[in-house]
Amino acid sequence: MEIGIVGLPNVGKSTLFNALTDACAQSSNYPFTTIEPNIAVAPIPDRRLDVLFDIFKPPKKTNAYIKFVDIAGLVKGASKGEGLGNKFLANIREVDAIIHVVRCFKDNDIVHVLGEIDPIRDIEIIELELIMADLESVSKMIEKNLGPAKTGDKEAKTKIEKLNVIKKALEEGKTALETGFKIEEIKEFNLLTSKPVLYVANTDENKSEDIIAKIQNYANKKKSQVIKISAKIESEIVKLPPEERKEFLKEIGEEYSGLEKIIIASTKLLNLISFFTVGSSDEVRAWTIKKGTKAPQAAGKIHSDFEKGFIKAEVYSFQDIEKYRDEKILREKGLIRLEGKDYEIKDGDICFFKFNI
């Protein structure tokens, strides 16, 4: 699962990426600083993992990870190849979801490619380029399926029906997601505007609440979420030692930093949940899976042999172990269940998989 970070040049994408991953993507005051996409992984913060580590006291704990791709700044005309647009759009096509960074800060030392700060205009420019690129792709797919559809190919007919609905929406300036189709129903077309979007309002110390409100209203219409951060400040926070960082967040009344909120929101964007494996002798570990994943496939996330030889899964909830803090008590109370192949893993499940080879 990959999440692409997009936006106009000089909106703070690479600064955000650096802070998210503690990587070293080049960041400077020049459009197209990022040409090849930088890729890195970031740990998914989960306070439940800290609780489990405290209960079982193993040698280590391991977070689940999510992959971020820092995609170069798009410009007006990208769908026609402007500013290496075709290359950048191809990078977006490969990711599963999009973080759209919107510039809300003023800085005379960092030029805005369009002059004045206007977040809604910036969002619409990017989204129009994605719509135009999708319109071209959809038209080609319709043309490709016309022949088979005329000869009675049912699959081609179904595709054309869906594509015509999408084409009409795109021509009206709407995204593929606004057609009412579920992502899974149109996933095969791999459209840019069928990917879920999280808007990140990149502000400064003098953040303008009315600007943020405009972005929030826009996102609400798109049934998306907005997270407000200062990428510059977050990049400084992430350099603090863990204890100092925790103390700083406590002082400002926050459980998670802005960056952590983005990572958590990104997992929800991808419809991911977490389950845990625990052990006092080795580690406690978080694993991410798609919501609705069944036990054998979850076991396969750990090792393919676990899925092939799956027998049963011992399962109990995080809430129960947090309350009683001892697996023996859970057994005595009948709170540890044996689940079979049809069991769908729930968020927060602690699992022990039984298998044979």
C-alpha positions in Angstrom: 0.0 0.0 0.0 1.5 3.3 -1.1 0.3 6.9 -0.5 1.4 9.6 -2.9 2.0 13.2 -1.6 1.0 15.6 -4.3 0.4 19.4 -4.8 1.7 22.4 -6.7 5.5 23.1 -6.5 6.7 24.9 -3.3 3.7 23.9 -1.1 5.9 22.0 1.4 5.4 18.4 0.1 9.1 17.4 0.5 9.3 19.1 3.9 6.3 17.1 5.0 7.8 13.9 3.5 11.1 14.4 5.3 9.3 14.9 8.6 7.0 11.9 8.0 9.8 9.5 7.2 12.8 11.2 8.8 14.2 10.7 5.3 16.3 13.2 3.3 14.3 14.1 0.2 15.8 17.2 -1.3 13.8 20.3 -0.3 14.5 23.8 -1.7 13.0 27.0 -3.1 12.8 25.8 -6.7 10.0 24.2 -8.6 10.7 20.6 -9.7 13.3 20.0 -7.0 11.7 16.5 -6.8 11.7 14.8 -10.2 12.1 11.1 -9.4 9.6 10.2 -6.6 11.2 9.6 -3.2 9.9 6.6 -1.4 10.1 5.8 2.3 8.2 4.1 5.0 7.0 5.6 8.3 5.9 3.7 11.4 2.2 3.8 12.2 1.8 5.3 15.7 -0.4 3.1 17.9 -0.7 3.7 21.6 -2.1 0.2 22.0 1.3 -1.2 21.1 2.8 0.7 24.0 0.3 -0.8 26.4 1.0 -4.3 25.1 4.7 -3.7 25.4 4.2 -2.7 29.0 2.1 -5.8 29.8 4.3 -8.5 28.1 7.7 -6.7 28.5 9.4 -8.4 25.6 12.8 -7.4 24.2 11.3 -5.3 21.5 8.2 -3.8 19.9 7.6 -3.4 16.2 5.2 -0.9 14.7 3.4 -1.6 11.4 4.6 0.6 8.6 3.0 2.6 5.8 4.8 3.7 2.5 4.8 7.3 1.3 5.8 8.5 -2.1 6.9 12.1 -2.6 5.7 13.0 -6.0 7.0 16.1 -7.8 4.9 19.3 -7.9 2.3 19.3 -10.6 1.6 22.4 -12.7 -1.3 23.7 -14.8 -1.1 21.8 -18.1 0.4 18.6 -16.5 -2.2 16.5 -18.3 -0.8 17.8 -21.6 2.8 17.2 -20.5 3.7 20.6 -19.1 6.4 20.5 -16.4 7.1 16.8 -17.0 3.4 16.3 -16.2 3.1 12.9 -17.9 5.9 11.4 -15.8 4.4 12.8 -12.6 0.9 11.7 -13.4 2.2 8.2 -14.1 3.7 8.2 -10.5 0.3 9.1 -9.1 -1.3 6.3 -11.0 0.9 3.8 -9.2 -0.2 4.8 -5.6 -3.3 3.6 -3.7 -4.3 6.9 -2.2 -3.3 10.6 -2.3 -2.3 13.2 0.3 -3.0 16.6 -1.3 -0.8 19.2 0.3 -2.2 22.7 0.1 -0.2 25.8 0.9 -1.8 28.1 3.4 1.3 29.9 4.6 2.9 33.2 3.4 6.7 33.3 3.0 8.5 35.9 0.9 11.5 33.6 0.7 9.5 30.8 -0.9 7.9 31.7 -4.1 4.4 30.6 -4.9 4.3 29.5 -8.6 0.9 31.3 -9.0 1.7 34.4 -6.9 -0.9 34.9 -4.2 -2.0 32.3 -1.7 -5.3 30.8 -2.7 -5.7 27.2 -1.5 -9.0 26.5 -3.3 -7.6 27.7 -6.6 -4.6 25.5 -6.0 -6.7 22.4 -5.2 -8.9 22.9 -8.3 -5.8 23.2 -10.6 -4.4 19.9 -9.4 -7.8 18.1 -9.5 -8.6 19.5 -13.0 -5.3 18.1 -14.3 -6.2 14.7 -12.8 -9.7 14.9 -14.3 -8.3 15.8 -17.8 -5.8 12.9 -17.6 -8.6 10.5 -16.6 -10.9 11.8 -19.4 -8.3 10.9 -21.9 -7.8 7.4 -20.4 -11.5 6.7 -20.2 -12.0 7.7 -23.8 -9.3 5.3 -24.9 -10.8 2.5 -22.8 -14.2 3.0 -24.3 -12.8 2.9 -27.8 -10.8 -0.3 -27.0 -14.0 -2.1 -25.7 -16.4 -1.0 -28.5 -15.4 -3.8 -30.8 -15.7 -6.6 -28.3 -19.0 -5.2 -27.0 -20.5 -5.2 -30.5 -19.7 -8.9 -30.8 -21.6 -9.6 -27.6 -18.8 -9.6 -25.1 -20.7 -9.1 -21.8 -17.6 -8.0 -19.9 -16.8 -5.3 -22.5 -20.4 -4.1 -22.4 -20.3 -3.8 -18.6 -17.1 -1.9 -18.8 -18.5 0.5 -21.4 -21.5 1.2 -19.2 -19.4 2.1 -16.2 -16.9 4.1 -18.4 -19.7 6.2 -19.9 -21.0 7.1 -16.5 -17.5 8.1 -15.4 -16.9 10.0 -18.6 -20.0 12.1 -18.1 -19.0 12.9 -14.6 -15.5 13.9 -15.7 -16.9 16.1 -18.4 -18.9 17.9 -15.7 -15.7 18.5 -13.7 -16.4 15.7 -11.2 -14.1 12.9 -10.1 -14.6 9.2 -10.7 -15.3 8.9 -6.9 -18.2 11.3 -7.3 -20.0 8.9 -9.6 -21.3 6.8 -6.8 -19.3 3.8 -7.7 -17.4 2.1 -4.9 -13.6 2.1 -5.3 -13.6 -1.7 -5.8 -16.1 -1.4 -8.6 -13.9 0.8 -10.8 -10.5 -0.3 -9.5 -9.7 -2.1 -12.8 -9.6 1.2 -14.6 -6.8 2.6 -12.4 -8.1 6.2 -12.6 -6.3 9.1 -10.9 -9.6 10.5 -9.6 -10.7 7.1 -8.2 -8.1 7.3 -5.4 -9.2 8.4 -2.0 -7.8 11.8 -1.0 -6.7 13.4 2.3 -6.2 17.1 2.3 -3.3 18.5 4.3 -3.4 22.3 5.0 0.2 23.4 5.4 0.0 26.5 7.6 2.4 28.6 9.7 2.3 30.2 13.2 -0.1 32.8 11.9 -2.6 30.2 10.5 -5.7 31.7 9.0 -8.8 30.0 10.3 -11.0 31.3 7.5 -8.7 29.8 4.9 -8.8 26.5 6.8 -12.6 26.7 6.9 -12.8 27.1 3.1 -10.6 24.0 2.6 -12.8 22.1 5.2 -16.0 23.0 3.3 -14.4 21.9 0.0 -13.3 18.6 1.5 -16.7 18.0 3.1 -18.3 18.2 -0.4 -15.8 15.6 -1.6 -16.4 13.5 1.5 -12.8 13.8 2.4 -10.9 14.8 5.6 -8.6 17.8 6.3 -5.6 17.8 8.6 -4.1 21.1 9.6 -0.3 21.2 10.3 2.8 23.2 9.9 5.2 21.0 8.0 8.1 23.3 9.1 7.2 23.0 12.8 6.5 19.3 12.5 9.9 18.8 11.0 11.4 20.4 14.1 9.2 18.4 16.6 10.2 15.1 15.0 13.9 15.8 15.8 13.1 16.0 19.6 14.0 12.9 21.7 10.9 10.7 22.2 10.4 11.8 25.9 10.7 15.5 25.1 8.3 15.0 22.2 5.8 13.3 24.4 6.1 16.1 27.0 5.7 18.8 24.4 2.5 17.2 23.1 1.2 16.8 26.6 1.8 20.5 27.2 -0.3 21.5 24.2 -3.0 19.0 25.0 -2.4 16.7 22.1 -2.0 12.9 22.2 -0.6 12.7 18.7 1.5 15.1 16.7 0.3 16.5 13.4 2.4 14.0 11.5 1.1 11.1 13.5 -2.5 12.3 12.8 -1.6 12.2 9.1 -0.3 8.7 9.3 -3.3 7.5 11.3 -5.7 9.2 8.8 -3.8 7.6 5.9 -4.4 4.1 7.3 -8.1 4.9 7.5 -8.0 6.3 3.9 -6.8 2.9 2.8 -9.4 1.1 4.9 -6.6 -0.6 7.0 -6.9 -2.0 10.5 -4.3 -3.4 12.9 -4.0 -6.7 14.7 -1.3 -7.7 17.1 0.9 -10.6 17.9 2.4 -10.8 21.4 5.1 -12.7 23.3 7.2 -12.1 26.4 10.2 -13.9 24.8 10.5 -12.1 21.5 8.3 -9.1 20.6 4.9 -7.4 20.4 4.1 -6.4 16.9 1.4 -4.6 15.0 0.3 -5.8 11.5 -1.9 -3.9 9.1 -4.5 -5.6 6.9 -7.5 -4.5 4.9 -10.7 -4.3 6.9 -12.7 -7.5 6.2 -9.6 -9.7 5.9 -10.2 -13.3 7.1 -8.0 -15.1 9.6 -6.0 -17.3 7.2 -5.0 -14.3 5.0 -4.1 -12.3 8.2 -1.9 -15.2 9.2 -0.3 -15.1 5.7 0.7 -11.5 6.4 3.2 -12.9 9.0 4.3 -15.9 6.9 2.9 -17.6 3.8 3.2 -21.0 5.5 0.8 -19.7 8.2 -1.9 -19.2 5.6 -1.3 -22.4 3.7 -1.4 -24.6 6.9 -3.9 -22.5 8.8 -5.9 -24.5 11.4 -7.3 -22.1 14.0 -6.6 -18.7 15.5 -6.7 -17.9 19.2 -8.1 -14.4 19.5 -8.9 -11.9 22.2 -9.5 -8.2 22.2 -7.1 -5.4 23.1 -9.8 -3.9 25.5 -9.8 -7.2 27.5 -6.1 -7.5 27.9 -5.8 -3.8 28.7 -8.4 -4.3 31.5 -7.1 -7.6 33.0 -3.4 -7.4 31.9 -2.9 -11.2 32.1 -3.7 -13.9 29.5 -4.4 -16.4 32.3 -7.2 -14.3 33.6 -8.6 -14.0 30.1 -8.6 -17.8 29.8 -10.3 -18.2 33.1 -13.0 -15.8 32.1 -13.5 -17.4 28.7 -12.4 -14.3 26.8 -9.9 -16.1 24.5 -11.8 -17.5 21.5 -10.9 -20.1 18.9 -11.8 -18.8 15.5 -11.8 -20.6 12.1 -11.2 -19.8 8.5 -14.3 -17.6 8.1 -13.5 -15.3 10.9 -12.9 -11.6 9.9 -10.1 -10.0 12.0 -11.2 -7.0 13.9 -9.2 -3.9 14.7 -7.3 -4.4 17.9 -7.5 -8.2 17.9 -4.5 -10.1 19.5 -4.0 -13.3 17.5 -2.0 -16.5 18.0 -2.3 -18.6 14.8 -2.2 -22.4 14.8 -1.0 -24.1 11.6 0.6 -27.2 10.2 3.1 -27.5 7.3 
